[in-house]
């Protein structure tokens, strides 16, 4: 397909009701096609993809598995050492005191891809929302860094 034909497809998507479309093609060396259409659209418009990134991430991770770069069942800390510092949130008191405990098992890449690692979205959990607001006030590489966790509840 030529660029003009691709432009027509992108523009037709907006005409059909899509608010914004940014389409691009790349090869190993360069961007070979890039076109944006829609309200205030530009090729460098920053958009939030949210969960759409999961498909891209999973595809890239599985390609790394095929190439022998990632073992899905190895501890994820082998690839991202900071994951080893994560604790399990057991309680968040009304006064903001955080109680954590060490995890029972290592998080694996498979768990991360299947969303079974125990990591949570702050929009779905009130406790994590509170921690996220605090984290924005005190940025850190790990969610609970900067807090002095109390001994885990028995």
N, C-alpha and C positions, 0 to 999 in steps of 0.2 A: 504494500500500500504506500502510496506517496503521501507526502506531508499534507497536501491540499485535501486529499481524501480523508486523512485522519482528522484534520481540522473540521471537516464537515460532520464527521461522526461526533466529535466532542461538542461542537456547536449545536447539533441536533439534540443531544442529551439535555442541554440547557433549555432549548426550545420546548422539549417534552416535559420540563418541570424540575430538573435537577437544579438546585440553587447555585452550585459551583462544581466545576470539573477541571482538574489539572491532570493532564496525561503526558507521560514521558516514556521514552525508550532510550536504553543505553546499550552500549557494547563494552567490551573490556577497557576501551580507551577513552570513550567520550559519551556525552549525551548526544544522541543522534536525532531526537525529536522532543520538543517540549512545547505544549500549548495549553493555555488556560482560558476558560470561558465562564461567564456568569457574573453575578454582582460583585463588583470590586475585585475581580479575579486578576491575578498576575502570576507569572511562573514562579515567583519567589514568595507567594502567599503562604504564611505559616498556618497550618490547620491542625486541630487535635484529632488524631486518628483513634484514640482510645483502644478498644478491643480489636480493631482492625489490624493492629500490629502483631497480634498473636499468630495469625497465619504466616506472616513474613518471618517472624522469629522462629516458629516451629519448622518452617521449610529450611531456613538457614541452619538451624541446629541439626536437623536430620541429614542435611548434606555433610555437615561436619562429622556426624556419626559414620556415614558412608565412607568418608575419607580417613577414618580412624583418629580424628582429632578430639572427639568427645566420647566418653563412655557414659551412657545414660544412667548406669547404676553406681558409678563412682561418686563419692561425696562432691557436691558442687563447690565446696571450699577449695578443691584442687584448681578450679578455674577462676573463682572469685573468693580470695582468702577472707574477705570481710564477712562472708556468710557464716564462718566459724564463730564469729563474735555474737551472733544473734541469740537472743534468749526468748523463752516462751512467756508471754504475758499471762499471769494468773489472776491478777487483780489490779484494779485502778481505783483507789479510794477517793472519796468525795473531796479530800483535801489535796488530791493530785499525787499522792504517794503511789509509786509503781512497785508492784511485786512481780518478780519474774523467777523462773527456774531454768536450769539448763535443759536443752532438748533431750529427749530420750534416744533419738537416732539422728544421724546426719541427714541433711537435706540433699537429695540427689537431683541431677539434671532432669531425670524422668519425672520426679515429683513437681519440679518447676513447670515442665511442659504440660503435665496433667492437672495442674492447679491443686495439688494435694500436699503442698509443702507446709501449709499452715500460715503462709503469708496472707494478709487480708487487705481489702480495700477500705480506706477510711470512710467512704460513703456508705458502706454497709454495716459498720460496727461503730457504735457510739464511743466506745473506749478508744478505738484507733483514730477516730475523728479528733478526740481531745489530744491524743499524742501527736497527731499531724499538725494541729494548730500550734502546739508547743514546739514542735520541730521547726516550724517556719520561723518562730521567734529565735530559735537557737539551732541553726543548721548543723547537720552532722552527717557523716557517711553511713551511720547505722541508726535505725529508728529510735533505739533506747539509749544511745550514747548521750552523756550529759546528765542523765538521771542517776540518782544513787539508789539502786534497787534495794529494798528491804529483804530480809530472809524470806524465802518462799513459804507460803502458808502450808502447814502440815496437812 
